Amino acid sequence: MINVSLVYLISSDKIGNQDPELGQKLMRNFFLKLLEASKKPTHILLVERGVKLLQPEFLVIDALKVLEKEYDVEIMACMTCLDYYGIKDRIEVGKIVGMIDIINIMHGSDKVINL
């Protein structure tokens, strides 16, 4: 089993479901503040609409690139979700994985935070 300590499971391109514009601002702010946080996750798993955050037009892409390159955070995108939205060739960060990989990471973690 894979040993990881903290995993974020992100299933949306925004935080909350009331105001889409505000939700996208909150998601961007979350990742910018995560760069400043003393503890970083070992993995960020993106499923459903969360995979859309990996496209160049989303404002969180630069923060995700820094997390991956400078802090060794593994960013993983659900292959089925990328295929569903037809954006597999548009992602700029992270690696494409299957559901079994996502399950293994969650099972091996001390804590999974669903965002």
Legacy VTK file of the C-alpha trace (Angstrom):
# vtk DataFile Version 3.0
C-alpha trace
ASCII
DATASET POLYDATA
POINTS 115 float
0.000 0.000 0.000
1.191 3.519 -0.779
1.984 5.639 2.283
0.875 9.251 1.952
-0.154 11.661 4.635
-2.582 14.248 3.274
-4.692 14.099 0.120
-7.099 16.628 -1.350
-9.884 15.146 -3.466
-11.273 17.897 -5.675
-14.469 17.212 -7.589
-15.382 20.706 -8.769
-13.863 23.718 -10.488
-15.252 25.942 -7.721
-15.877 25.927 -3.985
-19.542 25.902 -3.047
-22.569 25.788 -5.300
-24.411 29.071 -4.819
-22.520 31.605 -6.936
-20.271 30.185 -9.703
-18.142 33.323 -10.066
-17.537 33.562 -6.325
-16.879 29.817 -6.167
-14.120 30.074 -8.783
-12.546 32.989 -6.888
-12.635 30.933 -3.700
-10.964 27.985 -5.436
-8.228 30.254 -6.769
-7.731 31.780 -3.325
-7.575 28.306 -1.785
-4.672 27.287 -4.013
-2.828 30.579 -3.586
-3.078 30.245 0.196
-2.041 26.589 -0.011
1.237 27.796 -1.517
1.777 29.828 1.673
0.698 27.071 4.073
3.376 25.324 6.114
1.942 21.865 5.384
1.333 20.744 1.831
-0.647 17.720 0.678
1.209 14.777 -0.782
-1.421 14.397 -3.516
-4.177 16.368 -5.190
-6.694 14.097 -6.885
-9.011 15.685 -9.431
-12.267 14.050 -10.495
-15.509 15.193 -12.134
-15.391 18.957 -12.916
-12.223 19.269 -10.843
-10.175 18.109 -13.841
-11.116 21.342 -15.601
-8.796 23.223 -13.223
-5.847 21.743 -15.135
-6.633 23.734 -18.286
-4.714 26.936 -19.106
-7.729 29.243 -18.805
-8.304 28.440 -15.136
-6.615 30.827 -12.744
-5.344 28.080 -10.433
-3.053 26.502 -13.032
0.038 28.483 -12.000
-0.389 27.545 -8.338
-0.823 23.887 -9.299
2.373 24.004 -11.362
4.294 25.422 -8.394
2.864 22.801 -6.028
3.915 20.036 -8.403
7.389 21.311 -9.291
8.586 23.046 -6.141
6.799 21.068 -3.420
6.605 17.615 -5.054
2.823 17.437 -4.711
1.540 14.704 -6.992
-1.353 16.011 -9.054
-3.483 13.280 -10.571
-6.401 13.639 -12.962
-9.081 11.023 -13.548
-8.757 9.634 -17.071
-12.502 8.884 -17.365
-13.346 12.474 -16.393
-10.864 13.972 -18.857
-12.301 11.771 -21.615
-15.854 12.712 -20.651
-15.102 16.443 -21.007
-12.839 15.897 -24.033
-9.954 17.825 -22.476
-7.228 15.190 -22.059
-4.962 17.008 -24.525
-5.533 20.399 -22.844
-4.226 19.793 -19.337
-1.012 21.591 -18.426
-0.020 19.904 -15.188
-0.342 16.588 -13.416
-0.612 13.061 -14.664
-3.539 11.097 -15.990
-4.511 8.111 -13.861
-7.199 5.490 -13.621
-9.677 5.057 -10.793
-7.652 2.225 -9.240
-4.753 4.664 -8.782
-7.065 7.163 -7.090
-8.424 4.434 -4.809
-4.924 3.260 -3.877
-3.814 6.779 -2.983
-6.878 7.345 -0.799
-6.512 3.960 0.915
-2.848 4.644 1.642
-3.387 8.111 3.083
-3.744 9.206 6.675
-6.312 11.825 5.741
-8.417 12.617 2.667
-10.037 16.050 2.469
-12.896 16.368 -0.010
-13.086 19.851 -1.473
LINES 1 116
115 0 1 2 3 4 5 6 7 8 9 10 11 12 13 14 15 16 17 18 19 20 21 22 23 24 25 26 27 28 29 30 31 32 33 34 35 36 37 38 39 40 41 42 43 44 45 46 47 48 49 50 51 52 53 54 55 56 57 58 59 60 61 62 63 64 65 66 67 68 69 70 71 72 73 74 75 76 77 78 79 80 81 82 83 84 85 86 87 88 89 90 91 92 93 94 95 96 97 98 99 100 101 102 103 104 105 106 107 108 109 110 111 112 113 114
